């Protein structure tokens, strides 16, 4: 069995990855400064003898160096995410994302440790070449639009990872995630599914930003985790960029209606202009659909959880969480 380092391991996706890795018998080291993650996310495995957790940032050089040295594979998930963070804290978003990735790659270069870097479908920007292929052009808006700063920071992360592979022989794999959803995801930073679920369960109108005709593809977290673990042992993926997503496409209005249905809510839908929800001149991606031919060929794994099932699983978690807080 291997030893994994998971940066951002107390976050939404990171905590699911930690649990799955431990279940497979791996040893797991976690670095997470808890700026957006929560120790509660690791409650089911917090006392596991094969888990070691430190509430530190990846920019803590001595700790990062020790953990990278002990790891066989580094999953770099730590990042500043969410549209509201991007708009409200653009400097921190850029510095944290690029600085954290550069620190991880620099440490990994010393002993050629494998790094799996999580990027984002945001990097495709305003491209209209649907579905998005990994070798497609990336199309961003003007630098005056802070909306694109997050995408650009992740593009620099990708360039860094590929540069460390080509120049220093660090085995890097880049995965572009397409709207991962599931238990433990919160709506605080603008994630649409937990926001809609919380509104519907509270009997509040679901707030759809923009026209609602923009579409997305949502991937259940267990499918993303399965791909990540398969890639950790797959040398064919080194030096490659791979889309991780479920191509099942739905408009945001359609998503709102589906969530109202599965929650049995009497809530309505309120449409809010982008300039009220975010900022003046905000630009959005109209469609975001992945081509997953490459990841399926590489891992022989396809998404197993449909959108309907993913939403039901997440709804059930939200209901259970509400009960826990009510008892507390």
N, C-alpha and C positions, 0 to 999 in steps of 0.2 A: 504493500500500500504506500501511497505517496504522502508527502507533507505539502499542504496548500497554504499559501498566504492569501487572504482575502482582504483587500483594502475596502473600506466601506461595508464591512461585513455585518454591521448592526443595522444596515438600511433595509429597505423593502426587498430588493432582489438579493442583496448580499446575504441576508439572514436565511433565506430559502436555500441558497447555494451552500451555506455552512451546514445546515441541517442535512441536506442530501449527501454532502461529502462525508459527514460523520456516519451517516447510515450505511455508506459503502465501505466503511472501515478506514478511511483516511484520517490523518492527523491534520488539524486546522488551526492556523494562527490568524488572528483577526486584529486589524488596526482600524479604529474608527473613532474620530474625535467627538462623535455624537452631536455634531452641529445640525444634522438633519436625521440621522439614524436614532435608534432608541435601544437601550439595553433590554427593554421589554420584548423586543423582537427576537431575542435569543433566550428567552425565559425557559423554553422547553429543553434547551441543551446547555444552559449556563454552567451546570456542574459536571458536564461530560468530561471524563478524564482525558480525552484526546483533543479538547478545545482549550486554547490559550487566547485570552482576550486582553488587549490593552487599549484604554480610551485615549489614544494619541493620534496625532495627525501624521500623514505620510511625509510631511516636511520635517518631522523629528528625526534628524539624520542618523543618530546613533541607534535608535530603536529600529528604524527602517532597515538599516544595514544589518543588524542582528537577525531580524525576521526574514529578510530576503536570503541571507546566507543559509538559514536553516530550511528554507523552502525548496521544493522541487519545481513547483509551478506557482506563479503569481497571477492571481485574478485581480486586475486593477479596476475596481468599480467606484472608488471614492471620487466624487465630483460634486460641483454645485449645479443643481438641476432645477427645472421649473420656470415657467414663463415669468411669474411674479418676481422670483429671485433675479432673473436676468435683467428685468426692467428696473427694479429697485436697487440692486447691488451689482452693477455691471463691472466695476473694477475687481471686486472679490471673485466674481464668476470667472473672469478671464485669468486672473492670477492663480486662483485655486486649481483650475482645470489644467492649465499649461504647466504651472510650477509643480503640481503634484505628480503629473505624468513624467515630467523630466527627472524628478527625484527618483521615482521608481525605476525608470529605464537606466539611469546612471548607476544605481546600485546593482541592478540585474546584470549590467555589462561586465562587472568584475569577475563573475563566475559563469557567465552565459546562461543565466536562469531564464526559463521560458516565461513570457509575459503574455497574458490574454487581456487585451485592452478593450473595454466597453466604450464604443462610440454611440452614435445616434442617427436615426433616420433624418434628423434635422439637417444633416450636412447636405442633403440633396436640394435644400433651399426651394427656389421657385421653378425648378425643372418641371417640364411638362411631359417628359419621356416616361410614361407609365406602362408597365411597372418599372420601378427603380432597379437598375442593375448596378452592380458594384463598380463596373468600368465606365459608367455614365458620367457625363459632365455634371458639375455642381454649380448651381446658379443662385447667387446671393443678391440681396438688395443693397442699397447704398449704406455706407458706413455710418451715416447719420441716423439710420434706423437701428436702435439698440437691440431690436428683435433678433438680429443676425449675429450678435456678438457671441452667443453661446455656440451656435453652429460653427462659427469661425474658430473658436477656441478648441472645439473637438476636431476640426480639420487639422489644426496645428498638432494636436495630440497624435493624429494618424500619421502625419508627415514625420514626426519625431520617432514614432515606433518603427516605421519603415526605414528611416535613416539609421537607427541603431541596428537594425537587422542587416542592412546592406554594408554599413561601414565597420561595425564592430562585431557582427555575427551573433547578435542577441536574437534568439528565436522568438519572434513576436507574431501574434495573431490578433487581427482587428475584427471586432464584431459590431455591426450597426444594429441597434435594437429598435424595433418598431412598436411603440406604445405597449409596454408590458403592463399587465394588470393582475390583480389578485389580492388575497388577504395581506394585511399590513401596509398596503399603500394608503397614504392619507392625501386629502385634497388641499392641504395647507399651501402648497406651492403651485397650484393651478392644475393638478391632474384631474381630468374631466370625469372619469368613472367614479372615484370615491366621492367627488363633489356632488354628482348627480344622485348617487345612492343615499348620501346623507340628507340631501334636500328631500328626496322622495319619501324616505322613512320618517322624516319630520313633518310631512304633509305640506312642504313648501314648494312653490313653483320652481321648476328646474330652469336655471338661467343658462340659455344658449347664447354664446358670444358670436356676433356676426350673423350671417344669413342662416346658418345651420346646415347649408348645403355642402360645406366642406366635409370631406370624408377622411376616415382613418381606418387602420387595420389594427385590431387589438389581439395581443398574444398572451396566453395564460402563463403565469410565472413558472409553472412546472415544466412547460415545454422549453422555455429559455434556459432553465437550469440543466435540463437533460442535455441540450446542445453544448452548454459550457463544459460540462463534465466529459462529454465525448471528445471535445476539442482538446482537452487537457492531455489526452493520450494519443492524439492524432498528429503526427509530424507532417502529414500532407498539407495541413493548413498553415504551416509556418510561412510567414511573409505574405499571407493572403488577407483580403478584406472580404467579410461574409455578412450578408443580410440575415438577421434572425427575426422572423416575424410570421404571422399567420395572414395569408393573402385575403382572408374573408373581409370584404370592404363594407362599410356602413357610413351613412352621413351622420353628423352629430345630432340632427333632429331625429333621425331614425333611432339612434342610440338612446336619446331621451325618452322616446315613446316606448322602447323596449324595456327600459328600466322602470318606467311607471307601471308597465304591465306586470313585470316579475315581482314588484314590491306590493302590488295591489293598492297603490297610492291613488288618491283622488287629486293629486297635484296637477297643475297645468304646466305650460311652457311659456317662459318669458324670454323674448329676444332682446339682447342688449348690444348696442353698437360697439365695435372694437374700441373706439376712442373713449368710451365710458368704462369699459372693462379693463383696458390696459393703458394705452397712451395715444395721443394724437398721431395719426399717420401710421398706426400699427399695420404691419403686413403679415398675412398668414399663408400657409401652404394649402392650396385648394384640395389636393389629393395626396395621399401618402400610402402607396401600395408597393410591397416588396416583391421582387423576383427572388424566389428562394431555391432556384434550381441548383445553385452552387453549394449551399449548405447541406441540402438533401443528398447530393452526390457525394459530398465529403464525409458525411456521417451516417448515411442510410437511415436518417430519422426525419420524419415529417411531423408537423403539429398534430397532437392527439386530442386537444381540448377545443371544442367549438366555442364560438362567442357566447351563445346562450348558456352553455354549461359554465363558462368562465364567470359570467355575470351572476349566475345562481350561487356559485361557490363564494364569490366575493360578497354577495348580499348576505349569505348565511353568516359569514365572519363578522360583518357589520352588525348584524342583529345580536350575535353572541357578545360582541364587544360592548354594545349598549347595555345588555343585561349585567355584565360585569361591573360597569361603571355605576349602574343603578344600585346594585348591591353594595358597592363600596361607599 
